Amino acid sequence: MLLDDPVTHFDDLNAYAFVELIRGLVSTEPDRWQFVISTCEERLFSLMHKKFSTVEGGAKFYRFSGITDAGPIVEPLA
């Protein structure tokens, strides 16, 4: 599932609930779900990085920090 900036207009409580919903789906059936979430909101990125660091099967995070003539500058995060 691809979600592009899904919480742009959410307040903190609803953003947290959204992250918990996704985490719950992934945690109950780790081999069934795959989510790609794109956001420019630092608060959502930080929250997801914290909440998904312990999810079974793991999560991968990338920060796109700029663009060059050769393409985007991508920084994988641990």
N, CA, C and O atoms as a GROMACS GRO file, in nm:
protein
  312
    1MET      N    1   0.085  -0.116   0.000
    1MET     CA    2   0.000   0.000   0.000
    1MET      C    3   0.090   0.123   0.000
    1MET      O    4   0.185   0.130   0.078
    2LEU      N    5   0.062   0.217  -0.086
    2LEU     CA    6   0.138   0.342  -0.093
    2LEU      C    7   0.052   0.454  -0.036
    2LEU      O    8  -0.060   0.476  -0.081
    3LEU      N    9   0.106   0.524   0.061
    3LEU     CA   10   0.038   0.637   0.123
    3LEU      C   11   0.127   0.759   0.109
    3LEU      O   12   0.238   0.761   0.162
    4ASP      N   13   0.079   0.861   0.039
    4ASP     CA   14   0.158   0.981   0.016
    4ASP      C   15   0.110   1.092   0.109
    4ASP      O   16   0.001   1.146   0.093
    5ASP      N   17   0.195   1.124   0.206
    5ASP     CA   18   0.167   1.227   0.307
    5ASP      C   19   0.027   1.212   0.367
    5ASP      O   20  -0.056   1.303   0.355
    6PRO      N   21   0.000   1.097   0.431
    6PRO     CA   22  -0.136   1.066   0.474
    6PRO      C   23  -0.188   1.149   0.591
    6PRO      O   24  -0.309   1.149   0.615
    7VAL      N   25  -0.104   1.217   0.665
    7VAL     CA   26  -0.152   1.288   0.784
    7VAL      C   27  -0.126   1.438   0.779
    7VAL      O   28  -0.113   1.502   0.883
    8THR      N   29  -0.119   1.492   0.661
    8THR     CA   30  -0.086   1.634   0.646
    8THR      C   31  -0.171   1.725   0.733
    8THR      O   32  -0.119   1.821   0.790
    9HIS      N   33  -0.299   1.696   0.745
    9HIS     CA   34  -0.388   1.784   0.821
    9HIS      C   35  -0.435   1.723   0.952
    9HIS      O   36  -0.532   1.771   1.011
   10PHE      N   37  -0.367   1.617   0.998
   10PHE     CA   38  -0.403   1.555   1.126
   10PHE      C   39  -0.340   1.632   1.241
   10PHE      O   40  -0.230   1.685   1.229
   11ASP      N   41  -0.412   1.638   1.352
   11ASP     CA   42  -0.349   1.688   1.474
   11ASP      C   43  -0.264   1.575   1.532
   11ASP      O   44  -0.264   1.464   1.480
   12ASP      N   45  -0.191   1.603   1.639
   12ASP     CA   46  -0.099   1.504   1.696
   12ASP      C   47  -0.168   1.375   1.738
   12ASP      O   48  -0.115   1.266   1.715
   13LEU      N   49  -0.286   1.386   1.800
   13LEU     CA   50  -0.357   1.268   1.847
   13LEU      C   51  -0.397   1.177   1.730
   13LEU      O   52  -0.380   1.055   1.738
   14ASN      N   53  -0.449   1.234   1.624
   14ASN     CA   54  -0.490   1.155   1.509
   14ASN      C   55  -0.370   1.099   1.433
   14ASN      O   56  -0.378   0.988   1.379
   15ALA      N   57  -0.260   1.172   1.427
   15ALA     CA   58  -0.139   1.120   1.364
   15ALA      C   59  -0.088   0.998   1.442
   15ALA      O   60  -0.050   0.898   1.383
   16TYR      N   61  -0.088   1.009   1.575
   16TYR     CA   62  -0.046   0.898   1.660
   16TYR      C   63  -0.137   0.776   1.640
   16TYR      O   64  -0.089   0.663   1.630
   17ALA      N   65  -0.268   0.799   1.634
   17ALA     CA   66  -0.364   0.690   1.614
   17ALA      C   67  -0.343   0.624   1.478
   17ALA      O   68  -0.353   0.502   1.467
   18PHE      N   69  -0.314   0.702   1.376
   18PHE     CA   70  -0.287   0.648   1.243
   18PHE      C   71  -0.164   0.557   1.245
   18PHE      O   72  -0.166   0.447   1.190
   19VAL      N   73  -0.058   0.603   1.310
   19VAL     CA   74   0.065   0.523   1.319
   19VAL      C   75   0.039   0.394   1.396
   19VAL      O   76   0.088   0.288   1.357
   20GLU      N   77  -0.038   0.401   1.502
   20GLU     CA   78  -0.071   0.281   1.580
   20GLU      C   79  -0.156   0.183   1.498
   20GLU      O   80  -0.139   0.062   1.511
   21LEU      N   81  -0.245   0.235   1.415
   21LEU     CA   82  -0.325   0.149   1.328
   21LEU      C   83  -0.236   0.073   1.230
   21LEU      O   84  -0.249  -0.049   1.216
   22ILE      N   85  -0.147   0.143   1.165
   22ILE     CA   86  -0.056   0.079   1.069
   22ILE      C   87   0.035  -0.021   1.141
   22ILE      O   88   0.057  -0.132   1.093
   23ARG      N   89   0.086   0.019   1.256
   23ARG     CA   90   0.174  -0.071   1.334
   23ARG      C   91   0.099  -0.196   1.378
   23ARG      O   92   0.155  -0.306   1.376
   24GLY      N   93  -0.025  -0.181   1.417
   24GLY     CA   94  -0.106  -0.295   1.456
   24GLY      C   95  -0.130  -0.392   1.340
   24GLY      O   96  -0.121  -0.513   1.358
   25LEU      N   97  -0.159  -0.339   1.222
   25LEU     CA   98  -0.178  -0.424   1.104
   25LEU      C   99  -0.051  -0.501   1.072
   25LEU      O  100  -0.056  -0.622   1.046
   26VAL      N  101   0.060  -0.432   1.073
   26VAL     CA  102   0.188  -0.496   1.040
   26VAL      C  103   0.227  -0.598   1.147
   26VAL      O  104   0.279  -0.704   1.115
   27SER      N  105   0.203  -0.567   1.272
   27SER     CA  106   0.244  -0.655   1.382
   27SER      C  107   0.163  -0.784   1.387
   27SER      O  108   0.217  -0.888   1.423
   28THR      N  109   0.035  -0.778   1.353
   28THR     CA  110  -0.048  -0.898   1.362
   28THR      C  111  -0.022  -0.996   1.248
   28THR      O  112  -0.038  -1.116   1.265
   29GLU      N  113   0.016  -0.945   1.133
   29GLU     CA  114   0.046  -1.031   1.018
   29GLU      C  115   0.168  -0.975   0.945
   29GLU      O  116   0.154  -0.916   0.838
   30PRO      N  117   0.288  -0.994   1.001
   30PRO     CA  118   0.408  -0.929   0.948
   30PRO      C  119   0.445  -0.966   0.805
   30PRO      O  120   0.509  -0.887   0.736
   31ASP      N  121   0.407  -1.083   0.760
   31ASP     CA  122   0.444  -1.123   0.624
   31ASP      C  123   0.335  -1.092   0.522
   31ASP      O  124   0.349  -1.125   0.404
   32ARG      N  125   0.229  -1.029   0.565
   32ARG     CA  126   0.117  -1.003   0.475
   32ARG      C  127   0.111  -0.859   0.426
   32ARG      O  128   0.064  -0.835   0.315
   33TRP      N  129   0.156  -0.766   0.505
   33TRP     CA  130   0.140  -0.624   0.474
   33TRP      C  131   0.272  -0.559   0.437
   33TRP      O  132   0.376  -0.589   0.495
   34GLN      N  133   0.266  -0.468   0.341
   34GLN     CA  134   0.381  -0.384   0.308
   34GLN      C  135   0.328  -0.244   0.282
   34GLN      O  136   0.240  -0.224   0.198
   35PHE      N  137   0.382  -0.148   0.354
   35PHE     CA  138   0.340  -0.010   0.339
   35PHE      C  139   0.458   0.074   0.295
   35PHE      O  140   0.569   0.059   0.346
   36VAL      N  141   0.434   0.162   0.200
   36VAL     CA  142   0.532   0.263   0.160
   36VAL      C  143   0.466   0.396   0.192
   36VAL      O  144   0.362   0.431   0.136
   37ILE      N  145   0.527   0.469   0.283
   37ILE     CA  146   0.469   0.595   0.328
   37ILE      C  147   0.567   0.707   0.297
   37ILE      O  148   0.683   0.703   0.338
   38SER      N  149   0.519   0.805   0.226
   38SER     CA  150   0.599   0.920   0.188
   38SER      C  151   0.545   1.041   0.262
   38SER      O  152   0.425   1.067   0.261
   39THR      N  153   0.634   1.115   0.326
   39THR     CA  154   0.588   1.234   0.399
   39THR      C  155   0.698   1.340   0.402
   39THR      O  156   0.817   1.309   0.395
   40CYS      N  157   0.656   1.463   0.412
   40CYS     CA  158   0.751   1.572   0.432
   40CYS      C  159   0.736   1.629   0.573
   40CYS      O  160   0.799   1.729   0.608
   41GLU      N  161   0.651   1.564   0.654
   41GLU     CA  162   0.631   1.608   0.792
   41GLU      C  163   0.730   1.540   0.885
   41GLU      O  164   0.728   1.418   0.901
   42GLU      N  165   0.815   1.619   0.946
   42GLU     CA  166   0.918   1.566   1.036
   42GLU      C  167   0.856   1.495   1.156
   42GLU      O  168   0.910   1.394   1.202
   43ARG      N  169   0.744   1.546   1.208
   43ARG     CA  170   0.682   1.484   1.326
   43ARG      C  171   0.633   1.343   1.295
   43ARG      O  172   0.650   1.253   1.377
   44LEU      N  173   0.574   1.321   1.178
   44LEU     CA  174   0.530   1.188   1.140
   44LEU      C  175   0.649   1.097   1.116
   44LEU      O  176   0.649   0.981   1.160
   45PHE      N  177   0.749   1.148   1.048
   45PHE     CA  178   0.869   1.069   1.021
   45PHE      C  179   0.933   1.023   1.152
   45PHE      O  180   0.967   0.906   1.167
   46SER      N  181   0.950   1.113   1.245
   46SER     CA  182   1.012   1.080   1.374
   46SER      C  183   0.928   0.980   1.453
   46SER      O  184   0.982   0.885   1.510
   47LEU      N  185   0.798   1.000   1.455
   47LEU     CA  186   0.708   0.910   1.527
   47LEU      C  187   0.714   0.770   1.466
   47LEU      O  188   0.723   0.672   1.540
   48MET      N  189   0.708   0.760   1.335
   48MET     CA  190   0.711   0.629   1.271
   48MET      C  191   0.846   0.562   1.290
   48MET      O  192   0.853   0.440   1.311
   49HIS      N  193   0.953   0.639   1.283
   49HIS     CA  194   1.087   0.583   1.305
   49HIS      C  195   1.096   0.522   1.444
   49HIS      O  196   1.151   0.413   1.462
   50LYS      N  197   1.041   0.591   1.543
   50LYS     CA  198   1.042   0.541   1.681
   50LYS      C  199   0.952   0.419   1.697
   50LYS      O  200   0.994   0.318   1.755
   51LYS      N  201   0.830   0.425   1.648
   51LYS     CA  202   0.731   0.319   1.669
   51LYS      C  203   0.761   0.192   1.589
   51LYS      O  204   0.729   0.082   1.635
   52PHE      N  205   0.821   0.204   1.473
   52PHE     CA  206   0.843   0.088   1.388
   52PHE      C  207   0.980   0.024   1.407
   52PHE      O  208   1.011  -0.076   1.343
   53SER      N  209   1.062   0.080   1.493
   53SER     CA  210   1.197   0.024   1.512
   53SER      C  211   1.195  -0.113   1.576
   53SER      O  212   1.291  -0.188   1.564
   54THR      N  213   1.086  -0.147   1.646
   54THR     CA  214   1.078  -0.277   1.713
   54THR      C  215   0.978  -0.373   1.649
   54THR      O  216   0.954  -0.481   1.703
   55VAL      N  217   0.920  -0.336   1.537
   55VAL     CA  218   0.821  -0.422   1.471
   55VAL      C  219   0.890  -0.543   1.408
   55VAL      O  220   0.995  -0.531   1.346
   56GLU      N  221   0.828  -0.661   1.426
   56GLU     CA  222   0.882  -0.783   1.369
   56GLU      C  223   0.893  -0.767   1.217
   56GLU      O  224   0.802  -0.716   1.153
   57GLY      N  225   1.004  -0.811   1.162
   57GLY     CA  226   1.026  -0.797   1.018
   57GLY      C  227   1.095  -0.666   0.984
   57GLY      O  228   1.148  -0.650   0.874
   58GLY      N  229   1.094  -0.574   1.078
   58GLY     CA  230   1.165  -0.448   1.061
   58GLY      C  231   1.097  -0.350   0.968
   58GLY      O  232   0.995  -0.379   0.906
   59ALA      N  233   1.156  -0.235   0.962
   59ALA     CA  234   1.110  -0.128   0.874
   59ALA      C  235   1.233  -0.059   0.820
   59ALA      O  236   1.337  -0.053   0.886
   60LYS      N  237   1.222  -0.008   0.701
   60LYS     CA  238   1.334   0.064   0.639
   60LYS      C  239   1.293   0.209   0.622
   60LYS      O  240   1.182   0.240   0.578
   61PHE      N  241   1.384   0.297   0.657
   61PHE     CA  242   1.359   0.440   0.647
   61PHE      C  243   1.467   0.505   0.562
   61PHE      O  244   1.585   0.472   0.573
   62TYR      N  245   1.423   0.596   0.477
   62TYR     CA  246   1.514   0.671   0.390
   62TYR      C  247   1.478   0.818   0.398
   62TYR      O  248   1.361   0.854   0.406
   63ARG      N  249   1.580   0.901   0.396
   63ARG     CA  250   1.559   1.045   0.393
   63ARG      C  251   1.611   1.095   0.258
   63ARG      O  252   1.726   1.072   0.223
   64PHE      N  253   1.524   1.162   0.184
   64PHE     CA  254   1.564   1.222   0.058
   64PHE      C  255   1.603   1.366   0.089
   64PHE      O  256   1.517   1.450   0.117
   65SER      N  257   1.732   1.394   0.084
   65SER     CA  258   1.780   1.523   0.133
   65SER      C  259   1.808   1.625   0.024
   65SER      O  260   1.839   1.740   0.055
   66GLY      N  261   1.797   1.587  -0.100
   66GLY     CA  262   1.822   1.682  -0.207
   66GLY      C  263   1.817   1.614  -0.341
   66GLY      O  264   1.785   1.496  -0.352
   67ILE      N  265   1.851   1.689  -0.442
   67ILE     CA  266   1.852   1.633  -0.578
   67ILE      C  267   1.969   1.692  -0.654
   67ILE      O  268   2.005   1.808  -0.637
   68THR      N  269   2.027   1.610  -0.738
   68THR     CA  270   2.138   1.650  -0.823
   68THR      C  271   2.102   1.617  -0.968
   68THR      O  272   1.994   1.564  -0.995
   69ASP      N  273   2.192   1.648  -1.059
   69ASP     CA  274   2.169   1.612  -1.199
   69ASP      C  275   2.161   1.461  -1.216
   69ASP      O  276   2.097   1.412  -1.309
   70ALA      N  277   2.227   1.386  -1.128
   70ALA     CA  278   2.228   1.240  -1.135
   70ALA      C  279   2.106   1.176  -1.068
   70ALA      O  280   2.084   1.056  -1.080
   71GLY      N  281   2.026   1.255  -0.997
   71GLY     CA  282   1.908   1.203  -0.930
   71GLY      C  283   1.901   1.245  -0.784
   71GLY      O  284   1.977   1.331  -0.741
   72PRO      N  285   1.809   1.184  -0.708
   72PRO     CA  286   1.791   1.224  -0.569
   72PRO      C  287   1.908   1.180  -0.480
   72PRO      O  288   1.977   1.083  -0.509
   73ILE      N  289   1.927   1.254  -0.374
   73ILE     CA  290   2.025   1.218  -0.270
   73ILE      C  291   1.946   1.142  -0.163
   73ILE      O  292   1.860   1.200  -0.096
   74VAL      N  293   1.977   1.013  -0.148
   74VAL     CA  294   1.902   0.926  -0.058
   74VAL      C  295   1.994   0.882   0.055
   74VAL      O  296   2.104   0.832   0.032
   75GLU      N  297   1.948   0.901   0.178
   75GLU     CA  298   2.024   0.860   0.296
   75GLU      C  299   1.946   0.752   0.370
   75GLU      O  300   1.842   0.781   0.429
   76PRO      N  301   1.995   0.627   0.368
   76PRO     CA  302   1.928   0.524   0.448
   76PRO      C  303   1.952   0.550   0.597
   76PRO      O  304   2.062   0.589   0.637
   77LEU      N  305   1.851   0.528   0.678
   77LEU     CA  306   1.863   0.546   0.823
   77LEU      C  307   1.853   0.413   0.893
   77LEU      O  308   1.782   0.323   0.847
   78ALA      N  309   1.923   0.400   1.003
   78ALA     CA  310   1.922   0.275   1.080
   78ALA      C  311   1.799   0.269   1.167
   78ALA      O  312   1.780   0.172   1.240
   0.00000   0.00000   0.00000
